[in-house]
Amino acid sequence: IATNAVLSATLTGIPYKQLTVGVPKEIFENEKRVALSPAGVQALVKQGFNVVVESGAGEASKFSDDHYREVGAKIQGTKEVLASDLIVKVRAPIYNSALGVHEADLFKTAATLISFIYPAQNPDLLKKLAEKKTTVLAMDQVPRVTIAQGYDALSSMANIAGYKAVVLAANHFGRFFTGQITAAGKVPPAKVLIIGGGVAGLASAGAAKSMGAVVRGFDTRAAALEQFKSLGAEPLEVDLKESGEGQGGYAKEMSKEFIEAEMKLFAKQCQDVDIIITTALIPGKKAPILFKRDMIESMKEGSVVVDLAAEAGGNIETTKPGEMYVHKGVTHIGYTDLPSRMATQASTLYSNNIIKLLKAISPDKENFYFDPKDEFDYGTLDHVVRGTVVMKDGKVIFPAPPPNNIPQGAPVKQKTVAELEAEKAATITPFRKTMTSASVYTAGRQLPELGSVVVDKGDPPDLETSPCTKLFCC
Ligand SMILES: NC(=O)c1ccc[n+]([C@@H]2O[C@H](COP(=O)([O-])OP(=O)(O)OC[C@H]3O[C@@H](n4cnc5c(N)ncnc54)[C@H](O)[C@@H]3O)[C@@H](O)[C@H]2O)c1
């Protein structure tokens, strides 16, 4: 009878009311986000789940313990929360120095973890989680297909980063964004140049435009220029014709000639604009340097530059990643934790992403159940489930096999962790070894893109320089 019960649970899942979801306090340095907002907890409680939240988990996001209690959560300590059936986190589990134990070591056997994971960059963590027979859903691996937009935490965090970049720039700029004619005098509008029209760049364009600035945008992809235009920004172009369109709509590395041509364009713009926000990234590569020191030094006193690519090396030569400082009269903002600096908003959207994901992958009214299949069609829910689940009952199932019916231009198959590790070991020099281990902890760009670019161009994956866009991702 016992075997039958286990078998039937495996086939049909476990009733929500028998499961506890744990929301721990994030312990990564300066991390202010929390994985579930009170509204998210309420949705899970309504579904039938029991929810436990660590005391103070939402404090930095302005969600008090009482908020969580009011919607039906129990407030508990670190150890109790991490011993839940489902653990929902923002950051991948790390060593808890206050308790002298790794967070994953406090998980119960066969728990489910939902979090940013970056499986390719974190093989040791995967090993640890495998020992505990954990099932892992990686928020950074949710396939970026239309059906999954509601669970795309990379995009929701990039959106916040783009907005916050404008708010910070406005805060450090000495003038209005909007032009005004007042009795006291005529005020010209601020001119904002945005490089890169991905999720973050377009969010910046929208925010700067709504504040009344004159906004210009540049991207190597024609589609992004169109999007700039639709937001009311002026798209800039270079004479050289070269498409920046890479695999799956992502950017490809541009030729030396193209980079030179765009830098020539930017050099002129530097003498005209007041604010520059850069977001140019190439999946799996170091961010291209697009603004040299002399270009920045040619900007007007009081100008502001925000380098959202800072963690991937930066688009601006004078950026100091993680720092804000003034160089020759130009304020440089190189913060790499912008979503966490808008913690309430970031937590709310991240929480929504998680709730939507859970509802989509386990649509049953009574039981929690999902089944990653190895055969699935591109853009379907099966694609989302298989892509997101990177470990099932302790078995690493990352990366997912390629879907059937891949439309032309969609990302190609990812490489396995073992393949990437082997290639890395073969190419790494002792000199760069230390650098690599450092970048592993800060790296964040999702692997599908890394894989797609690497496979597409036939290059070895350069994990040493692989951009860490933790800012956009975790
Ligand atoms: N669910 C979905 O369908 C989904 C979700 C998210 C993003 N997307 C799409 O994926 C694409 C990439 O979005 P992202 O936010 O991840 O981008 P990203 O953060 O990887 O890159 C930012 C931008 O930098 C641009 N760039 C690269 N090199 C440049 C250079 N030398 N000069 C100027 N610009 C340069 C890129 O073209 C890109 O638009 C977009 O088309 C976006 O709409 C789709």
The ligand as an SDF file (V2000), in Angstrom:
LIG
                    3D

 44 48  0  0  0  0  0  0  0  0999 V2000
    9.9350   36.5570  -23.8000 N   0  0  0  0  0  0  0  0  0  0  0  0
   10.4800   37.1430  -24.8650 C   0  0  0  0  0  0  0  0  0  0  0  0
   10.0850   36.9270  -25.9780 O   0  0  0  0  0  0  0  0  0  0  0  0
   11.6300   38.0860  -24.6350 C   0  0  0  0  0  0  0  0  0  0  0  0
   11.9840   38.3980  -23.3360 C   0  0  0  0  0  0  0  0  0  0  0  0
   13.0500   39.2620  -23.1220 C   0  0  0  0  0  0  0  0  0  0  0  0
   13.7430   39.8110  -24.1900 C   0  0  0  0  0  0  0  0  0  0  0  0
   13.3680   39.5200  -25.4440 N   0  0  0  0  0  0  0  0  0  0  0  0
   14.0800   40.1230  -26.5910 C   0  0  0  0  0  0  0  0  0  0  0  0
   15.4290   39.7500  -26.5550 O   0  0  0  0  0  0  0  0  0  0  0  0
   16.2170   40.7790  -27.1140 C   0  0  0  0  0  0  0  0  0  0  0  0
   17.3840   41.1620  -26.1960 C   0  0  0  0  0  0  0  0  0  0  0  0
   16.8830   41.7790  -25.0270 O   0  0  0  0  0  0  0  0  0  0  0  0
   17.7980   41.9580  -23.7470 P   0  0  0  0  0  0  0  0  0  0  0  0
   17.1710   43.0020  -22.9200 O   0  0  0  0  0  0  0  0  0  0  0  0
   18.0910   40.6490  -23.1120 O   0  0  0  0  0  0  0  0  0  0  0  0
   19.1270   42.5330  -24.4080 O   0  0  0  0  0  0  0  0  0  0  0  0
   20.6100   42.5160  -23.8200 P   0  0  0  0  0  0  0  0  0  0  0  0
   20.5560   42.9870  -22.4160 O   0  0  0  0  0  0  0  0  0  0  0  0
   21.2630   41.2070  -24.0980 O   0  0  0  0  0  0  0  0  0  0  0  0
   21.3320   43.6070  -24.7470 O   0  0  0  0  0  0  0  0  0  0  0  0
   20.9620   44.9850  -24.7210 C   0  0  0  0  0  0  0  0  0  0  0  0
   21.0020   45.6070  -26.0970 C   0  0  0  0  0  0  0  0  0  0  0  0
   22.3390   45.9680  -26.4550 O   0  0  0  0  0  0  0  0  0  0  0  0
   22.3930   45.9860  -27.8710 C   0  0  0  0  0  0  0  0  0  0  0  0
   23.8010   46.0260  -28.3350 N   0  0  0  0  0  0  0  0  0  0  0  0
   24.7240   45.0450  -28.3500 C   0  0  0  0  0  0  0  0  0  0  0  0
   25.8790   45.4930  -28.8790 N   0  0  0  0  0  0  0  0  0  0  0  0
   25.7050   46.7950  -29.1820 C   0  0  0  0  0  0  0  0  0  0  0  0
   26.5410   47.7900  -29.7500 C   0  0  0  0  0  0  0  0  0  0  0  0
   27.7900   47.5310  -30.1140 N   0  0  0  0  0  0  0  0  0  0  0  0
   26.0090   49.0190  -29.9230 N   0  0  0  0  0  0  0  0  0  0  0  0
   24.7440   49.3020  -29.5770 C   0  0  0  0  0  0  0  0  0  0  0  0
   23.9130   48.3950  -29.0380 N   0  0  0  0  0  0  0  0  0  0  0  0
   24.3870   47.1540  -28.8460 C   0  0  0  0  0  0  0  0  0  0  0  0
   21.6550   44.7060  -28.2120 C   0  0  0  0  0  0  0  0  0  0  0  0
   21.2320   44.7000  -29.5700 O   0  0  0  0  0  0  0  0  0  0  0  0
   20.4940   44.7320  -27.2330 C   0  0  0  0  0  0  0  0  0  0  0  0
   19.3360   45.3320  -27.7800 O   0  0  0  0  0  0  0  0  0  0  0  0
   15.2730   41.9320  -27.3840 C   0  0  0  0  0  0  0  0  0  0  0  0
   14.8880   41.8790  -28.7320 O   0  0  0  0  0  0  0  0  0  0  0  0
   14.0980   41.6330  -26.5110 C   0  0  0  0  0  0  0  0  0  0  0  0
   12.9040   42.2090  -26.9790 O   0  0  0  0  0  0  0  0  0  0  0  0
   12.3380   38.6450  -25.6990 C   0  0  0  0  0  0  0  0  0  0  0  0
  1  2  1  0
  2  3  2  0
  2  4  1  0
  4  5  1  0
  4 44  2  0
  5  6  2  0
  6  7  1  0
  7  8  2  0
  8  9  1  0
  8 44  1  0
  9 10  1  0
  9 42  1  0
 10 11  1  0
 11 12  1  0
 11 40  1  0
 12 13  1  0
 13 14  1  0
 14 15  2  0
 14 16  1  0
 14 17  1  0
 17 18  1  0
 18 19  2  0
 18 20  1  0
 18 21  1  0
 21 22  1  0
 22 23  1  0
 23 24  1  0
 23 38  1  0
 24 25  1  0
 25 26  1  0
 25 36  1  0
 26 27  1  0
 26 35  1  0
 27 28  2  0
 28 29  1  0
 29 30  1  0
 29 35  2  0
 30 31  1  0
 30 32  2  0
 32 33  1  0
 33 34  2  0
 34 35  1  0
 36 37  1  0
 36 38  1  0
 38 39  1  0
 40 41  1  0
 40 42  1  0
 42 43  1  0
M  CHG  2   8   1  16  -1
M  END
$$$$
